[in-house]
């Protein structure tokens, strides 16, 4: 739809320019050379208009890219400035300090527990012993 309106608009401009030039000559004295000159002038007018429109379109695209680049640069500079102005925020923990873990007592299986000899192989008295192999009698090697 847009292309057809453009073509009709160009043809209208050409016919108007040709008609204006032919009326300036007066109709009884119109020759083929006059018609050719009028058509040439009309096409020159159309070519100049198209060149101006294309130039404006190209400048518009370049200006738009320049604006986007400038805005991106300003945003980057603003982010850098904002980051430089920020100071670390100190945060105090609301939790009390943890107690130190008690020192581990060295305990070996079968040492220190009088029931460990009758307990399981891991030195826990009263714990249930599960043997992986049937020939295992629960003694430590």
FIVO-822475 format. One line per 2 residues: number of its first residue (from 1); for each residue x, y, z of N, C-alpha, C. Coordinates in Angstrom, 1 decimal. Example, Ala and Ser with C-alpha at 12.3 -4.5 7.8 and 13.67 -1.06 7.14 Angstrom:
! FIVO-822475
1	13.2 -5.7 7.8 12.3 -4.5 7.8 13.2 -3.3 7.8  12.8 -2.2 7.1 13.7 -1.1 7.1 12.9 0.0 7.9
! end
This chain:
! FIVO-822475
1	0.8 -1.2 0.0 0.0 0.0 0.0 0.9 1.2 0.0  1.9 1.2 0.8 2.8 2.4 0.9 3.6 2.6 -0.4
3	4.0 1.5 -1.0 4.8 1.7 -2.3 3.9 2.2 -3.4  2.6 1.7 -3.4 1.7 2.2 -4.5 1.4 3.7 -4.3
5	1.2 4.1 -3.1 1.0 5.5 -2.9 2.2 6.4 -3.3  3.4 5.8 -3.0 4.6 6.6 -3.4 4.7 6.7 -4.9
7	4.4 5.6 -5.6 4.5 5.6 -7.1 3.4 6.6 -7.7  2.2 6.5 -7.1 1.2 7.5 -7.6 1.6 8.9 -7.3
9	2.2 9.2 -6.2 2.7 10.5 -5.8 3.8 11.0 -6.8  4.7 10.1 -7.1 5.8 10.5 -8.1 5.2 10.8 -9.4
11	4.3 9.9 -9.9 3.7 10.1 -11.2 2.9 11.4 -11.2  2.2 11.7 -10.1 1.4 13.0 -10.1 2.4 14.2 -10.2
13	3.5 14.1 -9.5 4.5 15.2 -9.5 5.0 15.4 -10.9  5.3 14.3 -11.6 5.9 14.3 -12.9 4.8 14.9 -13.9
15	3.6 14.5 -13.8 2.5 15.0 -14.7 2.3 16.5 -14.4  2.3 16.9 -13.2 2.1 18.3 -12.9 3.3 19.2 -13.4
17	4.5 18.7 -13.3 5.6 19.5 -13.8 5.6 19.6 -15.3  5.3 18.4 -16.0 5.1 18.4 -17.4 4.0 19.3 -17.9
19	2.9 19.2 -17.2 1.7 20.1 -17.6 2.0 21.5 -17.4  2.7 21.9 -16.3 3.1 23.3 -16.1 4.0 23.8 -17.2
21	5.0 23.0 -17.6 5.9 23.5 -18.6 5.2 23.5 -20.0  4.3 22.6 -20.2 3.6 22.7 -21.5 2.7 23.8 -21.6
23	2.0 24.2 -20.5 1.1 25.3 -20.5 1.9 26.6 -20.7  3.2 26.6 -20.2 4.0 27.9 -20.4 4.4 28.1 -21.8
25	4.4 27.0 -22.6 4.8 27.2 -24.0 3.6 27.6 -24.9  2.4 27.2 -24.6 1.1 27.4 -25.3 0.9 26.2 -26.2
27	-0.3 25.7 -26.1 -0.6 24.4 -26.7 -0.4 24.3 -28.2  -0.8 25.3 -29.0 -0.7 25.1 -30.4 0.8 25.0 -30.9
29	1.7 25.5 -30.1 3.1 25.5 -30.6 4.0 24.4 -29.9  3.3 23.4 -29.3 4.0 22.3 -28.6 4.7 21.4 -29.6
31	6.0 21.1 -29.4 6.7 20.2 -30.3 7.2 19.0 -29.4  7.8 18.1 -30.0 8.3 16.9 -29.3 9.5 17.3 -28.4
33	10.2 18.3 -28.9 11.3 18.8 -28.1 10.8 19.4 -26.8  9.7 20.1 -26.9 9.2 20.7 -25.7 8.7 19.7 -24.7
35	8.1 18.6 -25.2 7.6 17.5 -24.3 8.8 16.8 -23.7  9.8 16.6 -24.5 11.0 15.9 -23.9 11.7 16.8 -22.8
37	11.7 18.1 -23.1 12.3 19.0 -22.1 11.5 19.0 -20.8  10.2 19.0 -20.9 9.3 19.0 -19.8 9.4 17.7 -19.0
39	9.5 16.5 -19.7 9.7 15.3 -19.0 11.0 15.2 -18.3  12.1 15.7 -18.9 13.4 15.7 -18.3 13.4 16.6 -17.1
41	12.8 17.8 -17.2 12.7 18.6 -16.0 12.0 18.0 -14.8  10.9 17.3 -15.2 10.1 16.6 -14.2 10.9 15.5 -13.5
43	11.6 14.7 -14.3 12.4 13.6 -13.7 13.6 14.2 -12.9  14.1 15.3 -13.3 15.2 16.0 -12.5 14.6 16.4 -11.1
45	13.4 16.9 -11.2 12.7 17.3 -9.9 12.5 16.1 -9.0  12.0 15.0 -9.6 11.8 13.8 -8.8 13.1 13.3 -8.2
47	14.1 13.3 -9.1 15.4 12.8 -8.6 16.0 13.6 -7.5  15.8 14.9 -7.5 16.3 15.8 -6.4 15.5 15.5 -5.2
49	14.2 15.4 -5.3 13.3 15.1 -4.1 13.7 13.8 -3.5  13.9 12.7 -4.3 14.3 11.4 -3.8 15.7 11.5 -3.1
51	16.6 12.3 -3.7 17.9 12.4 -3.1 17.8 13.1 -1.7  17.0 14.1 -1.7 16.8 14.8 -0.4 16.2 13.9 0.7
53	15.2 13.1 0.3 14.6 12.2 1.2 15.5 11.1 1.7  16.3 10.6 0.7 17.3 9.5 1.1 18.3 10.1 2.0
55	18.8 11.3 1.7 19.8 12.0 2.6 19.2 12.2 4.0  18.0 12.7 4.1 17.4 12.9 5.4 17.2 11.5 6.2
57	16.9 10.5 5.4 16.8 9.2 6.1 18.1 8.7 6.6  19.1 8.8 5.8 20.5 8.4 6.2 20.9 9.2 7.4
59	20.7 10.5 7.4 21.1 11.3 8.5 20.3 11.0 9.7  19.1 10.7 9.6 18.2 10.3 10.7 18.7 9.0 11.4
61	19.1 8.0 10.5 19.7 6.8 11.1 21.0 7.0 11.8  21.9 7.8 11.2 23.1 8.1 11.8 22.9 8.9 13.1
63	22.0 9.8 13.1 21.8 10.6 14.3 21.2 9.7 15.4  20.3 8.8 15.1 19.7 7.9 16.0 20.8 7.0 16.7
65	21.7 6.5 15.8 22.8 5.7 16.4 23.7 6.5 17.3  24.0 7.7 16.9 24.8 8.6 17.7 24.2 8.9 19.1
67	22.8 9.1 19.1 22.1 9.4 20.3 22.2 8.1 21.2  22.0 6.9 20.6 22.0 5.7 21.4 23.4 5.5 22.0
69	24.4 5.7 21.2 25.8 5.6 21.7 26.1 6.6 22.8  25.6 7.8 22.6 25.9 8.8 23.7 25.1 8.5 25.0
71	23.9 8.0 24.9 23.1 7.7 26.1 23.8 6.5 26.8  24.3 5.5 26.0 25.0 4.4 26.6 26.2 4.8 27.3
73	27.0 5.7 26.7 28.2 6.2 27.3 27.9 7.0 28.6  26.8 7.8 28.6 26.5 8.6 29.8 26.0 7.7 30.9
75	25.3 6.6 30.5 24.8 5.6 31.5 26.0 4.9 32.1  27.0 4.6 31.3 28.2 3.9 31.8 29.0 4.8 32.8
77	29.1 6.1 32.4 29.8 7.0 33.2 29.1 7.2 34.5  27.8 7.3 34.5 27.0 7.5 35.7 27.1 6.3 36.6
79	27.1 5.0 36.0 27.3 3.8 36.8 28.7 3.8 37.5  29.7 4.2 36.7 31.0 4.3 37.3 31.1 5.3 38.4
81	30.5 6.4 38.2 30.6 7.5 39.3 29.8 7.0 40.5  28.7 6.4 40.3 27.9 5.9 41.4 28.6 4.9 42.2
83	29.3 4.0 41.5 30.0 2.9 42.1 31.2 3.5 42.9  31.8 4.6 42.4 33.0 5.2 43.1 32.5 5.9 44.3
85	31.3 6.4 44.3 30.8 7.2 45.5 30.3 6.3 46.6  30.0 5.1 46.3 29.5 4.1 47.3 30.6 3.7 48.2
87	30.3 3.6 49.5 31.2 3.0 50.5 30.7 1.7 50.9  31.6 0.8 51.4 31.1 -0.5 51.9 30.2 -0.3 53.1
89	29.1 -1.1 53.1 28.2 -1.0 54.2 28.6 -2.0 55.3  28.9 -1.5 56.5 29.3 -2.4 57.6 28.1 -3.0 58.2
91	28.1 -4.3 58.4 27.0 -5.0 59.0 27.4 -5.8 60.2  26.8 -5.5 61.3 27.1 -6.2 62.5 26.2 -7.4 62.6
93	26.7 -8.5 63.0 25.9 -9.7 63.1 25.1 -9.6 64.4  23.8 -10.0 64.2 22.9 -10.0 65.4 23.1 -11.3 66.2
95	23.8 -12.3 65.7 24.0 -13.5 66.4 25.1 -13.3 67.4  25.0 -14.0 68.6 26.1 -14.0 69.5 27.2 -14.8 69.0
97	28.4 -14.6 69.5 29.5 -15.4 69.1 29.3 -16.9 69.5  29.8 -17.7 68.7 29.6 -19.2 69.0 30.7 -19.6 70.0
99	30.3 -20.6 70.8 31.2 -21.1 71.8 32.2 -22.0 71.0  33.4 -22.1 71.6 34.4 -23.0 71.0 34.0 -24.4 71.2
101	34.2 -25.3 70.3 33.9 -26.7 70.4 34.9 -27.3 71.5  34.4 -28.2 72.3 35.3 -28.9 73.3 36.3 -29.7 72.6
103	37.4 -29.9 73.2 38.5 -30.7 72.7 38.0 -32.1 72.7  38.4 -32.9 71.6 38.0 -34.3 71.5 38.9 -35.1 72.4
105	38.3 -36.1 73.1 39.1 -37.0 73.9 39.5 -38.2 73.1  40.7 -38.5 73.2 41.2 -39.7 72.4 40.5 -41.0 73.0
107	39.8 -41.6 72.1 39.2 -42.9 72.6 39.4 -43.9 71.5  39.9 -45.0 71.8 40.1 -46.1 70.9 39.1 -47.2 71.2
109	38.7 -47.9 70.2 37.8 -49.0 70.5 38.4 -50.0 71.4  37.7 -50.4 72.5 38.2 -51.3 73.4 39.0 -50.7 74.5
111	39.3 -49.4 74.5 40.1 -48.8 75.5 39.2 -47.8 76.3  39.2 -47.8 77.5 38.5 -46.8 78.3 37.1 -47.1 78.7
113	36.5 -48.1 78.0 35.1 -48.5 78.3 35.1 -49.9 78.7  34.7 -50.2 79.9 34.8 -51.5 80.4 33.8 -52.5 79.7
115	32.8 -51.9 79.0 31.8 -52.8 78.4 32.1 -52.9 76.9  33.2 -52.3 76.4 33.5 -52.3 75.0 33.9 -53.6 74.6
117	34.5 -54.4 75.5 34.9 -55.8 75.0 33.7 -56.6 74.7  32.6 -56.4 75.4 31.4 -57.1 75.1 30.5 -56.4 74.2
119	30.8 -55.2 73.8 30.0 -54.4 72.9 30.3 -54.7 71.5  30.2 -53.8 70.7 30.4 -54.0 69.3 31.9 -53.7 68.9
121	32.2 -53.8 67.6 33.6 -53.7 67.2 34.0 -52.2 67.2  33.1 -51.3 67.3 33.4 -49.9 67.2 33.5 -49.2 68.5
123	33.5 -49.9 69.6 33.7 -49.3 70.9 32.5 -48.7 71.5  31.3 -48.9 71.0 30.1 -48.3 71.6 29.4 -49.4 72.4
125	29.4 -49.3 73.7 28.7 -50.3 74.4 27.2 -50.3 74.2  26.7 -51.5 74.1 25.2 -51.7 73.9 24.7 -51.4 72.5
127	25.6 -51.0 71.6 25.1 -50.8 70.2 25.0 -52.1 69.5  24.1 -52.2 68.6 23.9 -53.4 67.9 25.0 -53.6 66.8
129	25.6 -54.8 66.8 26.6 -55.1 65.8 26.1 -55.7 64.6  26.4 -55.2 63.5 26.0 -55.8 62.2 27.3 -56.2 61.5
131	27.4 -57.5 61.2 28.6 -58.0 60.6 28.4 -58.1 59.1  29.4 -57.6 58.3 29.3 -57.6 56.9 29.5 -59.0 56.4
133	30.4 -59.8 57.1 30.8 -61.1 56.6 30.4 -62.1 57.7  29.8 -63.2 57.4 29.4 -64.2 58.4 30.6 -64.7 59.3
135	31.8 -64.8 58.7 32.9 -65.3 59.5 33.5 -64.3 60.4  33.0 -63.0 60.4 33.5 -62.0 61.2 32.9 -62.2 62.6
137	33.7 -62.3 63.6 33.2 -62.5 65.0 33.2 -61.3 65.8  33.4 -60.1 65.2 33.3 -58.9 66.0 34.6 -58.4 66.6
139	35.7 -59.1 66.5 37.0 -58.7 67.1 37.7 -57.8 66.2  38.4 -56.9 66.8 39.3 -56.0 66.0 40.6 -56.7 65.6
141	41.1 -56.4 64.5 42.4 -57.0 64.1 43.5 -56.1 64.5
! end
